[in-house]
Amino acid sequence: MGRAPQETPAGVGTYLLLAVSMLFAAFPLYWMFVIATSTDDALAQIPPTVVPGSQFLVNIEEVFSSQDVFFAAGLINSFVVSTVVTASVLFFSSLAGFAFAKLRFRGSRVLMLIVIITLTVPNQLGVVALYIVMGELGWNGTLLAVIVPGLVTAFGVFYMRQFIVNTVPDELIESARVDGASTMRVYWSIALPALRPAMAVLGLLTFVATWNDYQWPLITLGGTDFPTSMVAVSDLAAGNYVVYRRVLAGAFVATVPLLVMLVIGGRQIVRGIMEGALKS
């Protein structure tokens, strides 16, 4: 019998490289917090200060009390839109992925090819057509115009399909069929439990992408009293004179929910990616 492969301990150089990489990744967030806690006079100092100030609550109060920017509404709208879109993407993508992976029906390969092709098409190419459709439906200026286009994604369908192919054996499906299980029963009792790691990854990625989306909400919600958080942050920078401490304070507040989600779900992301890689 051959010897089992042993893990090679990481050297000092590896840890040093990781530390430097983490420093470069975290410094923009730290610098944003420094500006969000500073005064206008502190921002004008040369050399600039790198120590957080004591004006964070004051700057936050200015952000939420601004008469021209509906920041609180933006946070609520982003949470609603991101939650609804994420739940819909997980449901429909898992259903479609299961169908493409384990069900045999006419045209399945052609439809899957179309799904893959749509991944290569930039979203910007469909903005004008999508805006016209939303206008015909009377949804422009409402949250429906932001929610409905993101209810299903081609990436979600493809990702779920690949995960099911690699994790759910056909023999298990056939055994369930012999026992009299319906298609929905097989999906609910066999495919869905196996998809939990992949759904955690897809859910986090979808929530973050939807929360950070700026272009489409700006087009369809710009100028309304209920923007999303990214549009509200851009509104803080509007005007002839930009108060950067206020802009960065708003940006920091809009970033906190994503940081919390990534910290809580970071293990699930790694687990989902590693589990899919090992089983493939």
N, C-alpha and C positions, 0 to 999 in steps of 0.2 A: 504494500500500500504506500502511495506517495504521501509525503508530508503535507499537511494543510498549510496553505499560504499564510504567512504571518504579516501583521501590519507593521509597516516601517514607521518608527516614531518621527514626528516632524522636528526639523532642526531649528536652530535659532534664526536662520535666514528666513524660513517660512513664516515664523511668528512675526518677525520684523516686517516682512512684506505685507502680511495681513493687517498689522497695526497701522502701517502707513496708508494702506488702501482704505481702512475704516476711517482714518483721520480725514482723508480727502473727501470721503462720502459724507461724513457728519459735519464738516466745517461749514458748508453753506447753511445748514439748518441752525447751527449755533450762531452764525453771523446774523441770520434773520432774527433770531431771538434777541441778540445784542441790540440791534437797531430798534426792535419793537419795544425795548425797555428804556430807550434813551430819550433825551430831549433834543430839540432842534440845535441848541448850542453844542451839545456833545457830538452831534453828527458833523458839525463844522470844524471840529478839532483836527489838527494835523500835527503829528500822526494820529490816525483815528484810534479811538479806544476799543479795546477788545474785551472789556469787562462789562457784564450786564449792568444796566442802570436800575433805577428804582421807580420808573414811570410806567411800568407795564399796565397796571390797573387803570391808570389815567388814560393811556393810549387806547386800551380796550373800550373804556367808556366812551371815548370819542368815536370809535368805530361803530358801536351799537346805537349811539344817540344821533348819528348823522341824519339830517333831514333829506339828503339827496341820495343816500345809499340805503337800500333795504337789506342790511346784512343778516339780521336774524331770520328774516323770511328766506334769504338765500340758503342758510344752513339747513333750515327745515325742509325746503324744497329739494335740496341735494340729497338729504337723508331719505325722503320719500321716493324720489326718482331712483336712487341707487338701490334701495331695498326692493322695490317692485321689479326693476329690471333684473336684478340678480336672481330673485326667486323665479322669475319667468324663464330666464336663460337656463337655470339649473333644471327646471321641470321639462321644458321642451327639448333641450339639448340631450338630456338623459333618455327621453323617450325616443327621439330620432336616432340617437346613437345606438340604442338597443335594437331598433328596427333595422338599421343598416348593417349591424354586426351579426345578428342572430336570426333575422327573419328572411325568408326567401320570397321575393315578389318581383314581378316583371318590371324592368326598368330601374332596378335598385343601383346597378353600377353606373348607369347614365346619370341618375340623380346625384349620386355621390360624387361623380366627376364634376357636375355643375357646382356642387357645394365647394369642392376644392378650388375650382376656377375662380369663384367669387372671392376667395381669400387673396387672390393676386390683384384684385381691382381696388384702387384707392377709394376711400369713402368720399373724398372731395369731388370725385367725378359725378356722384349722384346728388349733390347738395341742391342744385337748381331744380331738378326733377322732384326731389323729395319736398322741397319748399312749395312747389306748385301743388303737389298732391295734398299736403297739409292745408294749404289755402282752400282748395276745393272742398275739403272736409270741414272747413271752419275751425280747424284746431290751432292755427298759428296764434301765438300769444298765450297758449295754455300749456299746462304740463303734459297733456296728452301728446303734443307734438314732440316732446323730448322722450317720453316713455315708450310709445308704440314702436318707433323705428328700431329700438334696441331690445325688443322682447325675445328675439332669437338671433343667435350669431352663428355664422358658418364655422368659426373656430371652435365654438362650444360643441357643435355637432360632431365635427371631425375628431376633437380631443376625446369626447366620450366614446365615440365609435372605436377608436384605437385602444382605449383603456379596456373596454368590454371584450374586444377580440383577444387581448393578452391575458385577461384575468378570469373570464368565465368560460370554462370548457363546454364544448358542444354536448358531451356526454351528460353533463349535469342538466342541461336544458331538456335533452331527450328523456332522461329519467323523470323529470317533472311532468313532461307530456304524458308519459305512460301512466303516471299516477293521477291523471285527469286534470292537471293544472291548466288554466286558461292562459292566454298570452299576457294579460294584465297581471295575473297571479305570478307568473314567471318573472315578469318585470319587477313586481313589488317585493317578492320574497327572495329572489336570487340575484337579479342584476343590480337592484338599488343598494342592497347592503355592500356588494362588492365595489360599488362606485363611490362610496363615502370619501375615501382619500382624494379621488379625482374631483369630486364635487366641492371639497374644501378648497382645493387649488383654484378651480374655475370660479368658484364663488368669490374668493378674495380678489382674484385678478379682475373679474367683472365689476365688482363694487368699486375698486380703486379706479379703474378706467372710466366708469360712469361718473364718479365723483369729480375726477379731474377733467372731464370733457368740457371744452370751452367754446369751440367753434360753433357747433350746432345750437347749443342753448343761447349763445349770443345772437345768432341769426334769427331764431324764432321767438326768443323771450326778451331780446334787447329793447330797452325803453319801457318795459312793463314794471309793475310794482311787485312782482314776485319772480325775481331772477334766481338762478342757482348760485352756489357759493363762489364758483370761479368767475362768473359774470359780476357778482357783487364786489369781489376783490379788484377786478379791472375798473369798476366804477369808482373805487376809492382813489385810483390814479388818474381819473378824468379831471379836466379843468386846466387852467393856465398855470396854476401853482400846485405842485404835487407835494404833499406832506408824507415823506417816506416813512417816518416812524409809524404813522397811522396805517399806511399801506402794508408794511411788513407785519404790524400787529394783527391786521385782518388776515394776512396770508398765513401767519403762524397758527391762529385759531382754526382756520380752515384746514390746516394740515394735521392738527392733533387727532381728529377721529381716524384718519388713515394710519397714523403711527400706532394708535391703540389697537386697531384691527390687525396690523402686521405683527405687532408684538404678541398678541394673543394667538393669532393663527399661523405664526411663522413655522412652528413645529409641524403643523398640518401640511403646509406647502412642501417642506422638505420631505415629509413622509410620503406624500402623494407622488412626488416626482421620483423618489428613490424606489418606491414600491412598483410603480409602473415600469421603471427601467430594469429592475431585477426580474420581474415576471416576463418581460419581453425577451 
